[in-house]
Amino acid sequence: METQKAPKKAAAKSGKTIKITQIHSVICCTPKQRKTMKALGFNKINQTKVMPDNDAIRGMIEVVKHLVKVEE
């Protein structure tokens, strides 16, 4: 397990970030997708956030990939 944790910490310390923009409304979404958008910090269309590029954020983006635009 030690070898798996080391690359994740190294990636987090490297400062990689992604730019996420909300492009669609959450009106017709499932409750899980609404909660995910709220957890990402979005509440308006065209709102942009810069977040660390890690597995947790990537997983959240995968749930709401039809609502956001991701720039690396």
N, CA, C and O atoms as a Tripos MOL2 file, in Angstrom:
@<TRIPOS>MOLECULE
protein
  288   287    72     0     0
PROTEIN
NO_CHARGES

@<TRIPOS>ATOM
      1 N           0.8060   -1.2000    0.0000 N.3       1 MET1
      2 CA          0.0000    0.0000    0.0000 C.3       1 MET1
      3 C           0.8490    1.2640    0.0000 C.2       1 MET1
      4 O           0.4140    2.2980   -0.5070 O.2       1 MET1
      5 N           2.0270    1.1980    0.5490 N.am      2 GLU2
      6 CA          2.8880    2.3730    0.5950 C.3       2 GLU2
      7 C           3.2010    2.8990   -0.7970 C.2       2 GLU2
      8 O           3.2720    4.1110   -0.9960 O.2       2 GLU2
      9 N           3.3900    2.0040   -1.7660 N.am      3 THR3
     10 CA          3.7400    2.4460   -3.1080 C.3       3 THR3
     11 C           2.5640    3.1250   -3.7960 C.2       3 THR3
     12 O           2.7730    3.9810   -4.6560 O.2       3 THR3
     13 N           1.3380    2.7690   -3.4420 N.am      4 GLN4
     14 CA          0.1770    3.3970   -4.0640 C.3       4 GLN4
     15 C          -0.0480    4.8030   -3.5310 C.2       4 GLN4
     16 O          -0.4740    5.6800   -4.2830 O.2       4 GLN4
     17 N           0.2260    5.0390   -2.2570 N.am      5 LYS5
     18 CA         -0.0180    6.3480   -1.6660 C.3       5 LYS5
     19 C           1.0030    7.3840   -2.1230 C.2       5 LYS5
     20 O           0.6600    8.5570   -2.2730 O.2       5 LYS5
     21 N           2.2270    6.9810   -2.3420 N.am      6 ALA6
     22 CA          3.2790    7.9250   -2.6920 C.3       6 ALA6
     23 C           2.9950    8.6760   -3.9990 C.2       6 ALA6
     24 O           3.1490    9.8970   -4.0050 O.2       6 ALA6
     25 N           2.5920    8.0380   -5.1030 N.am      7 PRO7
     26 CA          2.3230    8.7950   -6.3160 C.3       7 PRO7
     27 C           1.1740    9.7800   -6.1740 C.2       7 PRO7
     28 O           1.2150   10.8600   -6.7630 O.2       7 PRO7
     29 N           0.1460    9.4290   -5.4000 N.am      8 LYS8
     30 CA         -0.9730   10.3440   -5.2050 C.3       8 LYS8
     31 C          -0.5250   11.6030   -4.4850 C.2       8 LYS8
     32 O          -0.9210   12.7070   -4.8580 O.2       8 LYS8
     33 N           0.3000   11.4490   -3.4540 N.am      9 LYS9
     34 CA          0.8070   12.6160   -2.7410 C.3       9 LYS9
     35 C           1.7040   13.4480   -3.6370 C.2       9 LYS9
     36 O           1.6670   14.6780   -3.5930 O.2       9 LYS9
     37 N           2.5000   12.7890   -4.4390 N.am     10 ALA10
     38 CA          3.3900   13.5060   -5.3470 C.3      10 ALA10
     39 C           2.5840   14.2900   -6.3740 C.2      10 ALA10
     40 O           2.9480   15.4160   -6.7150 O.2      10 ALA10
     41 N           1.4950   13.7090   -6.8710 N.am     11 ALA11
     42 CA          0.6550   14.4140   -7.8410 C.3      11 ALA11
     43 C          -0.0230   15.6060   -7.1980 C.2      11 ALA11
     44 O          -0.1700   16.6520   -7.8290 O.2      11 ALA11
     45 N          -0.4390   15.4610   -5.9470 N.am     12 ALA12
     46 CA         -1.1040   16.5640   -5.2520 C.3      12 ALA12
     47 C          -0.1290   17.7050   -4.9920 C.2      12 ALA12
     48 O          -0.5080   18.8740   -5.0670 O.2      12 ALA12
     49 N           1.1120   17.3770   -4.6880 N.am     13 LYS13
     50 CA          2.1040   18.4070   -4.4040 C.3      13 LYS13
     51 C           2.6440   19.0620   -5.6750 C.2      13 LYS13
     52 O           3.2310   20.1430   -5.6140 O.2      13 LYS13
     53 N           2.4480   18.4140   -6.8230 N.am     14 SER14
     54 CA          3.0010   18.9660   -8.0560 C.3      14 SER14
     55 C           2.2400   20.2100   -8.5060 C.2      14 SER14
     56 O           2.7370   20.9540   -9.3510 O.2      14 SER14
     57 N           1.0500   20.4520   -7.9630 N.am     15 GLY15
     58 CA          0.3220   21.6620   -8.2720 C.3      15 GLY15
     59 C          -0.5190   21.5880   -9.5310 C.2      15 GLY15
     60 O          -0.9030   22.6280  -10.0670 O.2      15 GLY15
     61 N          -0.8190   20.3980  -10.0200 N.am     16 LYS16
     62 CA         -1.6570   20.2650  -11.1940 C.3      16 LYS16
     63 C          -3.0740   20.7200  -10.8600 C.2      16 LYS16
     64 O          -3.6350   20.3320   -9.8350 O.2      16 LYS16
     65 N          -3.6370   21.5350  -11.7240 N.am     17 THR17
     66 CA         -5.0010   22.0030  -11.5140 C.3      17 THR17
     67 C          -5.7920   21.8630  -12.7980 C.2      17 THR17
     68 O          -5.2220   21.7680  -13.8850 O.2      17 THR17
     69 N          -7.1140   21.8510  -12.6660 N.am     18 ILE18
     70 CA         -8.0070   21.8350  -13.8140 C.3      18 ILE18
     71 C          -9.0320   22.9400  -13.6410 C.2      18 ILE18
     72 O          -9.3950   23.2980  -12.5210 O.2      18 ILE18
     73 N          -9.4890   23.4680  -14.7480 N.am     19 LYS19
     74 CA        -10.4810   24.5380  -14.7580 C.3      19 LYS19
     75 C         -11.8160   23.9250  -15.1710 C.2      19 LYS19
     76 O         -11.9240   23.3410  -16.2490 O.2      19 LYS19
     77 N         -12.8280   24.0550  -14.3220 N.am     20 ILE20
     78 CA        -14.1340   23.4510  -14.5590 C.3      20 ILE20
     79 C         -15.1610   24.5690  -14.6740 C.2      20 ILE20
     80 O         -15.1970   25.4710  -13.8370 O.2      20 ILE20
     81 N         -15.9980   24.5120  -15.7130 N.am     21 THR21
     82 CA        -17.0350   25.5130  -15.9350 C.3      21 THR21
     83 C         -18.3810   24.8210  -16.0600 C.2      21 THR21
     84 O         -18.5190   23.8500  -16.8040 O.2      21 THR21
     85 N         -19.3820   25.3250  -15.3250 N.am     22 GLN22
     86 CA        -20.7290   24.7810  -15.4460 C.3      22 GLN22
     87 C         -21.3560   25.3400  -16.7140 C.2      22 GLN22
     88 O         -21.3770   26.5550  -16.9130 O.2      22 GLN22
     89 N         -21.8720   24.4540  -17.5830 N.am     23 ILE23
     90 CA        -22.4350   24.9000  -18.8560 C.3      23 ILE23
     91 C         -23.9210   24.5920  -18.9940 C.2      23 ILE23
     92 O         -24.5650   25.0910  -19.9170 O.2      23 ILE23
     93 N         -24.4850   23.7710  -18.0840 N.am     24 HIS24
     94 CA        -25.9030   23.4470  -18.1380 C.3      24 HIS24
     95 C         -26.5190   23.5560  -16.7490 C.2      24 HIS24
     96 O         -25.8180   23.5170  -15.7370 O.2      24 HIS24
     97 N         -27.8310   23.6910  -16.7190 N.am     25 SER25
     98 CA        -28.5700   23.8000  -15.4730 C.3      25 SER25
     99 C         -28.7450   22.4310  -14.8280 C.2      25 SER25
    100 O         -28.6590   21.4030  -15.5000 O.2      25 SER25
    101 N         -28.9920   22.4240  -13.5200 N.am     26 VAL26
    102 CA        -29.2230   21.1800  -12.7920 C.3      26 VAL26
    103 C         -30.7120   20.9120  -12.5650 C.2      26 VAL26
    104 O         -31.0730   20.0530  -11.7610 O.2      26 VAL26
    105 N         -31.5570   21.6290  -13.2550 N.am     27 ILE27
    106 CA        -33.0010   21.4930  -13.0520 C.3      27 ILE27
    107 C         -33.4960   20.0760  -13.3240 C.2      27 ILE27
    108 O         -34.2780   19.5480  -12.5340 O.2      27 ILE27
    109 N         -33.0770   19.4580  -14.3880 N.am     28 CYS28
    110 CA        -33.5990   18.1420  -14.7650 C.3      28 CYS28
    111 C         -32.6610   17.0050  -14.3710 C.2      28 CYS28
    112 O         -32.7170   15.9310  -14.9690 O.2      28 CYS28
    113 N         -31.8170   17.2160  -13.3940 N.am     29 CYS29
    114 CA        -30.8380   16.2120  -12.9910 C.3      29 CYS29
    115 C         -31.3370   15.3800  -11.8210 C.2      29 CYS29
    116 O         -32.3070   15.7300  -11.1470 O.2      29 CYS29
    117 N         -30.6510   14.2780  -11.6030 N.am     30 THR30
    118 CA        -30.9710   13.4270  -10.4570 C.3      30 THR30
    119 C         -30.4570   14.0910   -9.1770 C.2      30 THR30
    120 O         -29.5860   14.9590   -9.2370 O.2      30 THR30
    121 N         -30.9910   13.6880   -8.0210 N.am     31 PRO31
    122 CA        -30.4970   14.2580   -6.7590 C.3      31 PRO31
    123 C         -29.0030   14.0340   -6.5410 C.2      31 PRO31
    124 O         -28.3340   14.8970   -5.9720 O.2      31 PRO31
    125 N         -28.4680   12.8990   -6.9800 N.am     32 LYS32
    126 CA        -27.0280   12.6350   -6.8390 C.3      32 LYS32
    127 C         -26.2090   13.6500   -7.6330 C.2      32 LYS32
    128 O         -25.1840   14.1400   -7.1580 O.2      32 LYS32
    129 N         -26.6710   13.9620   -8.8530 N.am     33 GLN33
    130 CA        -25.9500   14.9220   -9.6780 C.3      33 GLN33
    131 C         -26.0350   16.3270   -9.0870 C.2      33 GLN33
    132 O         -25.0620   17.0800   -9.1400 O.2      33 GLN33
    133 N         -27.1750   16.6830   -8.5300 N.am     34 ARG34
    134 CA        -27.3170   17.9990   -7.8820 C.3      34 ARG34
    135 C         -26.3820   18.1240   -6.6860 C.2      34 ARG34
    136 O         -25.7390   19.1580   -6.5020 O.2      34 ARG34
    137 N         -26.3060   17.0720   -5.8750 N.am     35 LYS35
    138 CA        -25.4150   17.0870   -4.7140 C.3      35 LYS35
    139 C         -23.9600   17.1690   -5.1380 C.2      35 LYS35
    140 O         -23.1570   17.8350   -4.4850 O.2      35 LYS35
    141 N         -23.6170   16.5010   -6.2200 N.am     36 THR36
    142 CA        -22.2450   16.5420   -6.7260 C.3      36 THR36
    143 C         -21.8870   17.9440   -7.1990 C.2      36 THR36
    144 O         -20.7890   18.4300   -6.9280 O.2      36 THR36
    145 N         -22.8020   18.5930   -7.9030 N.am     37 MET37
    146 CA        -22.5420   19.9620   -8.3680 C.3      37 MET37
    147 C         -22.3830   20.9060   -7.1760 C.2      37 MET37
    148 O         -21.5340   21.7970   -7.1940 O.2      37 MET37
    149 N         -23.1920   20.7110   -6.1550 N.am     38 LYS38
    150 CA        -23.0750   21.5490   -4.9640 C.3      38 LYS38
    151 C         -21.7470   21.2890   -4.2570 C.2      38 LYS38
    152 O         -21.1120   22.2210   -3.7640 O.2      38 LYS38
    153 N         -21.3260   20.0230   -4.2080 N.am     39 ALA39
    154 CA        -20.0520   19.6810   -3.5820 C.3      39 ALA39
    155 C         -18.8760   20.2790   -4.3510 C.2      39 ALA39
    156 O         -17.8590   20.6380   -3.7570 O.2      39 ALA39
    157 N         -19.0150   20.3850   -5.6620 N.am     40 LEU40
    158 CA        -17.9700   21.0250   -6.4650 C.3      40 LEU40
    159 C         -17.9890   22.5440   -6.3110 C.2      40 LEU40
    160 O         -17.0300   23.2190   -6.6840 O.2      40 LEU40
    161 N         -19.0760   23.0820   -5.7650 N.am     41 GLY41
    162 CA        -19.1530   24.5160   -5.5080 C.3      41 GLY41
    163 C         -19.8890   25.3010   -6.5670 C.2      41 GLY41
    164 O         -19.7750   26.5260   -6.6050 O.2      41 GLY41
    165 N         -20.6390   24.6410   -7.4260 N.am     42 PHE42
    166 CA        -21.3590   25.3300   -8.4940 C.3      42 PHE42
    167 C         -22.8010   25.6080   -8.0990 C.2      42 PHE42
    168 O         -23.4580   24.7740   -7.4760 O.2      42 PHE42
    169 N         -23.2880   26.7990   -8.4690 N.am     43 ASN43
    170 CA        -24.7010   27.1030   -8.2830 C.3      43 ASN43
    171 C         -25.2580   27.9870   -9.4000 C.2      43 ASN43
    172 O         -26.4420   28.3240   -9.3810 O.2      43 ASN43
    173 N         -24.4370   28.3620  -10.3570 N.am     44 LYS44
    174 CA        -24.8950   29.1830  -11.4840 C.3      44 LYS44
    175 C         -24.2170   28.7180  -12.7680 C.2      44 LYS44
    176 O         -23.0930   28.2170  -12.7490 O.2      44 LYS44
    177 N         -24.9180   28.8950  -13.8740 N.am     45 ILE45
    178 CA        -24.3500   28.5710  -15.1720 C.3      45 ILE45
    179 C         -23.2390   29.5710  -15.4860 C.2      45 ILE45
    180 O         -23.3180   30.7360  -15.0970 O.2      45 ILE45
    181 N         -22.2170   29.1160  -16.1810 N.am     46 ASN46
    182 CA        -21.0240   29.8750  -16.5700 C.3      46 ASN46
    183 C         -20.1190   30.2110  -15.3960 C.2      46 ASN46
    184 O         -19.2300   31.0530  -15.5270 O.2      46 ASN46
    185 N         -20.3250   29.5770  -14.2640 N.am     47 GLN47
    186 CA        -19.4400   29.7540  -13.1300 C.3      47 GLN47
    187 C         -18.2160   28.8640  -13.3330 C.2      47 GLN47
    188 O         -18.3500   27.7230  -13.7750 O.2      47 GLN47
    189 N         -17.0420   29.3640  -13.0190 N.am     48 THR48
    190 CA        -15.7910   28.6470  -13.2480 C.3      48 THR48
    191 C         -15.0520   28.4540  -11.9340 C.2      48 THR48
    192 O         -15.0050   29.3590  -11.1000 O.2      48 THR48
    193 N         -14.4760   27.2700  -11.7530 N.am     49 LYS49
    194 CA        -13.6800   26.9530  -10.5740 C.3      49 LYS49
    195 C         -12.3630   26.3420  -11.0210 C.2      49 LYS49
    196 O         -12.3190   25.6010  -12.0030 O.2      49 LYS49
    197 N         -11.2990   26.6480  -10.3100 N.am     50 VAL50
    198 CA        -10.0030   26.0120  -10.5270 C.3      50 VAL50
    199 C          -9.7840   25.0830   -9.3490 C.2      50 VAL50
    200 O          -9.7590   25.5240   -8.2000 O.2      50 VAL50
    201 N          -9.6230   23.7880   -9.6320 N.am     51 MET51
    202 CA         -9.5190   22.7780   -8.5850 C.3      51 MET51
    203 C          -8.2930   21.9080   -8.8200 C.2      51 MET51
    204 O          -7.7780   21.8330   -9.9350 O.2      51 MET51
    205 N          -7.8300   21.2510   -7.7590 N.am     52 PRO52
    206 CA         -6.6860   20.3380   -7.9300 C.3      52 PRO52
    207 C          -7.0810   19.1470   -8.7830 C.2      52 PRO52
    208 O          -8.2140   18.6690   -8.7190 O.2      52 PRO52
    209 N          -6.1500   18.6800   -9.5690 N.am     53 ASP53
    210 CA         -6.3930   17.5290  -10.4410 C.3      53 ASP53
    211 C          -6.0600   16.2570   -9.6730 C.2      53 ASP53
    212 O          -4.9170   15.8010   -9.6660 O.2      53 ASP53
    213 N          -7.0850   15.6870   -9.0210 N.am     54 ASN54
    214 CA         -6.8780   14.4400   -8.2860 C.3      54 ASN54
    215 C          -8.0260   13.4830   -8.5790 C.2      54 ASN54
    216 O          -8.9800   13.8380   -9.2710 O.2      54 ASN54
    217 N          -7.9280   12.2750   -8.0520 N.am     55 ASP55
    218 CA         -8.9110   11.2400   -8.3450 C.3      55 ASP55
    219 C         -10.3000   11.5900   -7.8270 C.2      55 ASP55
    220 O         -11.2930   11.2620   -8.4770 O.2      55 ASP55
    221 N         -10.3950   12.2420   -6.6820 N.am     56 ALA56
    222 CA        -11.6990   12.5890   -6.1060 C.3      56 ALA56
    223 C         -12.4430   13.5690   -7.0060 C.2      56 ALA56
    224 O         -13.6280   13.3840   -7.2840 O.2      56 ALA56
    225 N         -11.7580   14.5990   -7.4570 N.am     57 ILE57
    226 CA        -12.3820   15.5990   -8.3290 C.3      57 ILE57
    227 C         -12.7180   14.9760   -9.6730 C.2      57 ILE57
    228 O         -13.7840   15.2470  -10.2260 O.2      57 ILE57
    229 N         -11.8290   14.1470  -10.2100 N.am     58 ARG58
    230 CA        -12.0950   13.4750  -11.4920 C.3      58 ARG58
    231 C         -13.3270   12.5830  -11.3990 C.2      58 ARG58
    232 O         -14.1070   12.5130  -12.3490 O.2      58 ARG58
    233 N         -13.5160   11.9010  -10.2720 N.am     59 GLY59
    234 CA        -14.6950   11.0650  -10.0840 C.3      59 GLY59
    235 C         -15.9670   11.8870  -10.0350 C.2      59 GLY59
    236 O         -16.9920   11.4810  -10.5830 O.2      59 GLY59
    237 N         -15.9120   13.0430   -9.3840 N.am     60 MET60
    238 CA        -17.0770   13.9260   -9.3250 C.3      60 MET60
    239 C         -17.4160   14.4630  -10.7100 C.2      60 MET60
    240 O         -18.5870   14.5720  -11.0750 O.2      60 MET60
    241 N         -16.3880   14.7960  -11.4730 N.am     61 ILE61
    242 CA        -16.6070   15.3000  -12.8330 C.3      61 ILE61
    243 C         -17.2470   14.2240  -13.6980 C.2      61 ILE61
    244 O         -18.0920   14.5320  -14.5390 O.2      61 ILE61
    245 N         -16.8620   12.9780  -13.5070 N.am     62 GLU62
    246 CA        -17.4270   11.8780  -14.2920 C.3      62 GLU62
    247 C         -18.9310   11.7480  -14.0670 C.2      62 GLU62
    248 O         -19.6650   11.3880  -14.9880 O.2      62 GLU62
    249 N         -19.3960   12.0370  -12.8530 N.am     63 VAL63
    250 CA        -20.8250   11.9500  -12.5420 C.3      63 VAL63
    251 C         -21.6110   13.0450  -13.2640 C.2      63 VAL63
    252 O         -22.7470   12.8180  -13.6790 O.2      63 VAL63
    253 N         -21.0180   14.2220  -13.4150 N.am     64 VAL64
    254 CA        -21.7330   15.3680  -13.9990 C.3      64 VAL64
    255 C         -21.0630   15.8600  -15.2760 C.2      64 VAL64
    256 O         -21.0810   17.0560  -15.5670 O.2      64 VAL64
    257 N         -20.4710   14.9400  -16.0410 N.am     65 LYS65
    258 CA        -19.7050   15.3420  -17.2230 C.3      65 LYS65
    259 C         -20.5720   16.0310  -18.2860 C.2      65 LYS65
    260 O         -20.0460   16.7790  -19.1100 O.2      65 LYS65
    261 N         -21.8760   15.7960  -18.2810 N.am     66 HIS66
    262 CA        -22.7570   16.4320  -19.2530 C.3      66 HIS66
    263 C         -23.1470   17.8480  -18.8310 C.2      66 HIS66
    264 O         -23.7730   18.5680  -19.6090 O.2      66 HIS66
    265 N         -22.7920   18.2570  -17.6200 N.am     67 LEU67
    266 CA        -23.1380   19.5820  -17.0980 C.3      67 LEU67
    267 C         -21.9610   20.5410  -17.0570 C.2      67 LEU67
    268 O         -22.1510   21.7460  -16.8890 O.2      67 LEU67
    269 N         -20.7420   20.0220  -17.2090 N.am     68 VAL68
    270 CA        -19.5500   20.8580  -17.0520 C.3      68 VAL68
    271 C         -18.6180   20.7230  -18.2540 C.2      68 VAL68
    272 O         -18.6850   19.7680  -19.0280 O.2      68 VAL68
    273 N         -17.7470   21.7240  -18.3730 N.am     69 LYS69
    274 CA        -16.6740   21.7040  -19.3790 C.3      69 LYS69
    275 C         -15.3660   21.7350  -18.5980 C.2      69 LYS69
    276 O         -15.2020   22.5440  -17.6850 O.2      69 LYS69
    277 N         -14.4450   20.8620  -18.9560 N.am     70 VAL70
    278 CA        -13.1820   20.7420  -18.2320 C.3      70 VAL70
    279 C         -12.0400   21.1490  -19.1450 C.2      70 VAL70
    280 O         -11.9390   20.6850  -20.2800 O.2      70 VAL70
    281 N         -11.1790   22.0240  -18.6360 N.am     71 GLU71
    282 CA         -9.9770   22.4460  -19.3380 C.3      71 GLU71
    283 C          -8.7670   22.0590  -18.4900 C.2      71 GLU71
    284 O          -8.7310   22.3290  -17.2890 O.2      71 GLU71
    285 N          -7.8010   21.4390  -19.1080 N.am     72 GLU72
    286 CA         -6.6270   20.9600  -18.3770 C.3      72 GLU72
    287 C          -5.5560   22.0260  -18.2830 C.2      72 GLU72
    288 O          -4.4990   21.7900  -17.6980 O.2      72 GLU72
@<TRIPOS>BOND
     1     1     2 1
     2     2     3 1
     3     3     4 2
     4     3     5 am
     5     5     6 1
     6     6     7 1
     7     7     8 2
     8     7     9 am
     9     9    10 1
    10    10    11 1
    11    11    12 2
    12    11    13 am
    13    13    14 1
    14    14    15 1
    15    15    16 2
    16    15    17 am
    17    17    18 1
    18    18    19 1
    19    19    20 2
    20    19    21 am
    21    21    22 1
    22    22    23 1
    23    23    24 2
    24    23    25 am
    25    25    26 1
    26    26    27 1
    27    27    28 2
    28    27    29 am
    29    29    30 1
    30    30    31 1
    31    31    32 2
    32    31    33 am
    33    33    34 1
    34    34    35 1
    35    35    36 2
    36    35    37 am
    37    37    38 1
    38    38    39 1
    39    39    40 2
    40    39    41 am
    41    41    42 1
    42    42    43 1
    43    43    44 2
    44    43    45 am
    45    45    46 1
    46    46    47 1
    47    47    48 2
    48    47    49 am
    49    49    50 1
    50    50    51 1
    51    51    52 2
    52    51    53 am
    53    53    54 1
    54    54    55 1
    55    55    56 2
    56    55    57 am
    57    57    58 1
    58    58    59 1
    59    59    60 2
    60    59    61 am
    61    61    62 1
    62    62    63 1
    63    63    64 2
    64    63    65 am
    65    65    66 1
    66    66    67 1
    67    67    68 2
    68    67    69 am
    69    69    70 1
    70    70    71 1
    71    71    72 2
    72    71    73 am
    73    73    74 1
    74    74    75 1
    75    75    76 2
    76    75    77 am
    77    77    78 1
    78    78    79 1
    79    79    80 2
    80    79    81 am
    81    81    82 1
    82    82    83 1
    83    83    84 2
    84    83    85 am
    85    85    86 1
    86    86    87 1
    87    87    88 2
    88    87    89 am
    89    89    90 1
    90    90    91 1
    91    91    92 2
    92    91    93 am
    93    93    94 1
    94    94    95 1
    95    95    96 2
    96    95    97 am
    97    97    98 1
    98    98    99 1
    99    99   100 2
   100    99   101 am
   101   101   102 1
   102   102   103 1
   103   103   104 2
   104   103   105 am
   105   105   106 1
   106   106   107 1
   107   107   108 2
   108   107   109 am
   109   109   110 1
   110   110   111 1
   111   111   112 2
   112   111   113 am
   113   113   114 1
   114   114   115 1
   115   115   116 2
   116   115   117 am
   117   117   118 1
   118   118   119 1
   119   119   120 2
   120   119   121 am
   121   121   122 1
   122   122   123 1
   123   123   124 2
   124   123   125 am
   125   125   126 1
   126   126   127 1
   127   127   128 2
   128   127   129 am
   129   129   130 1
   130   130   131 1
   131   131   132 2
   132   131   133 am
   133   133   134 1
   134   134   135 1
   135   135   136 2
   136   135   137 am
   137   137   138 1
   138   138   139 1
   139   139   140 2
   140   139   141 am
   141   141   142 1
   142   142   143 1
   143   143   144 2
   144   143   145 am
   145   145   146 1
   146   146   147 1
   147   147   148 2
   148   147   149 am
   149   149   150 1
   150   150   151 1
   151   151   152 2
   152   151   153 am
   153   153   154 1
   154   154   155 1
   155   155   156 2
   156   155   157 am
   157   157   158 1
   158   158   159 1
   159   159   160 2
   160   159   161 am
   161   161   162 1
   162   162   163 1
   163   163   164 2
   164   163   165 am
   165   165   166 1
   166   166   167 1
   167   167   168 2
   168   167   169 am
   169   169   170 1
   170   170   171 1
   171   171   172 2
   172   171   173 am
   173   173   174 1
   174   174   175 1
   175   175   176 2
   176   175   177 am
   177   177   178 1
   178   178   179 1
   179   179   180 2
   180   179   181 am
   181   181   182 1
   182   182   183 1
   183   183   184 2
   184   183   185 am
   185   185   186 1
   186   186   187 1
   187   187   188 2
   188   187   189 am
   189   189   190 1
   190   190   191 1
   191   191   192 2
   192   191   193 am
   193   193   194 1
   194   194   195 1
   195   195   196 2
   196   195   197 am
   197   197   198 1
   198   198   199 1
   199   199   200 2
   200   199   201 am
   201   201   202 1
   202   202   203 1
   203   203   204 2
   204   203   205 am
   205   205   206 1
   206   206   207 1
   207   207   208 2
   208   207   209 am
   209   209   210 1
   210   210   211 1
   211   211   212 2
   212   211   213 am
   213   213   214 1
   214   214   215 1
   215   215   216 2
   216   215   217 am
   217   217   218 1
   218   218   219 1
   219   219   220 2
   220   219   221 am
   221   221   222 1
   222   222   223 1
   223   223   224 2
   224   223   225 am
   225   225   226 1
   226   226   227 1
   227   227   228 2
   228   227   229 am
   229   229   230 1
   230   230   231 1
   231   231   232 2
   232   231   233 am
   233   233   234 1
   234   234   235 1
   235   235   236 2
   236   235   237 am
   237   237   238 1
   238   238   239 1
   239   239   240 2
   240   239   241 am
   241   241   242 1
   242   242   243 1
   243   243   244 2
   244   243   245 am
   245   245   246 1
   246   246   247 1
   247   247   248 2
   248   247   249 am
   249   249   250 1
   250   250   251 1
   251   251   252 2
   252   251   253 am
   253   253   254 1
   254   254   255 1
   255   255   256 2
   256   255   257 am
   257   257   258 1
   258   258   259 1
   259   259   260 2
   260   259   261 am
   261   261   262 1
   262   262   263 1
   263   263   264 2
   264   263   265 am
   265   265   266 1
   266   266   267 1
   267   267   268 2
   268   267   269 am
   269   269   270 1
   270   270   271 1
   271   271   272 2
   272   271   273 am
   273   273   274 1
   274   274   275 1
   275   275   276 2
   276   275   277 am
   277   277   278 1
   278   278   279 1
   279   279   280 2
   280   279   281 am
   281   281   282 1
   282   282   283 1
   283   283   284 2
   284   283   285 am
   285   285   286 1
   286   286   287 1
   287   287   288 2
@<TRIPOS>SUBSTRUCTURE
     1 MET1         2 RESIDUE 1 A MET
     2 GLU2         6 RESIDUE 1 A GLU
     3 THR3        10 RESIDUE 1 A THR
     4 GLN4        14 RESIDUE 1 A GLN
     5 LYS5        18 RESIDUE 1 A LYS
     6 ALA6        22 RESIDUE 1 A ALA
     7 PRO7        26 RESIDUE 1 A PRO
     8 LYS8        30 RESIDUE 1 A LYS
     9 LYS9        34 RESIDUE 1 A LYS
    10 ALA10       38 RESIDUE 1 A ALA
    11 ALA11       42 RESIDUE 1 A ALA
    12 ALA12       46 RESIDUE 1 A ALA
    13 LYS13       50 RESIDUE 1 A LYS
    14 SER14       54 RESIDUE 1 A SER
    15 GLY15       58 RESIDUE 1 A GLY
    16 LYS16       62 RESIDUE 1 A LYS
    17 THR17       66 RESIDUE 1 A THR
    18 ILE18       70 RESIDUE 1 A ILE
    19 LYS19       74 RESIDUE 1 A LYS
    20 ILE20       78 RESIDUE 1 A ILE
    21 THR21       82 RESIDUE 1 A THR
    22 GLN22       86 RESIDUE 1 A GLN
    23 ILE23       90 RESIDUE 1 A ILE
    24 HIS24       94 RESIDUE 1 A HIS
    25 SER25       98 RESIDUE 1 A SER
    26 VAL26      102 RESIDUE 1 A VAL
    27 ILE27      106 RESIDUE 1 A ILE
    28 CYS28      110 RESIDUE 1 A CYS
    29 CYS29      114 RESIDUE 1 A CYS
    30 THR30      118 RESIDUE 1 A THR
    31 PRO31      122 RESIDUE 1 A PRO
    32 LYS32      126 RESIDUE 1 A LYS
    33 GLN33      130 RESIDUE 1 A GLN
    34 ARG34      134 RESIDUE 1 A ARG
    35 LYS35      138 RESIDUE 1 A LYS
    36 THR36      142 RESIDUE 1 A THR
    37 MET37      146 RESIDUE 1 A MET
    38 LYS38      150 RESIDUE 1 A LYS
    39 ALA39      154 RESIDUE 1 A ALA
    40 LEU40      158 RESIDUE 1 A LEU
    41 GLY41      162 RESIDUE 1 A GLY
    42 PHE42      166 RESIDUE 1 A PHE
    43 ASN43      170 RESIDUE 1 A ASN
    44 LYS44      174 RESIDUE 1 A LYS
    45 ILE45      178 RESIDUE 1 A ILE
    46 ASN46      182 RESIDUE 1 A ASN
    47 GLN47      186 RESIDUE 1 A GLN
    48 THR48      190 RESIDUE 1 A THR
    49 LYS49      194 RESIDUE 1 A LYS
    50 VAL50      198 RESIDUE 1 A VAL
    51 MET51      202 RESIDUE 1 A MET
    52 PRO52      206 RESIDUE 1 A PRO
    53 ASP53      210 RESIDUE 1 A ASP
    54 ASN54      214 RESIDUE 1 A ASN
    55 ASP55      218 RESIDUE 1 A ASP
    56 ALA56      222 RESIDUE 1 A ALA
    57 ILE57      226 RESIDUE 1 A ILE
    58 ARG58      230 RESIDUE 1 A ARG
    59 GLY59      234 RESIDUE 1 A GLY
    60 MET60      238 RESIDUE 1 A MET
    61 ILE61      242 RESIDUE 1 A ILE
    62 GLU62      246 RESIDUE 1 A GLU
    63 VAL63      250 RESIDUE 1 A VAL
    64 VAL64      254 RESIDUE 1 A VAL
    65 LYS65      258 RESIDUE 1 A LYS
    66 HIS66      262 RESIDUE 1 A HIS
    67 LEU67      266 RESIDUE 1 A LEU
    68 VAL68      270 RESIDUE 1 A VAL
    69 LYS69      274 RESIDUE 1 A LYS
    70 VAL70      278 RESIDUE 1 A VAL
    71 GLU71      282 RESIDUE 1 A GLU
    72 GLU72      286 RESIDUE 1 A GLU
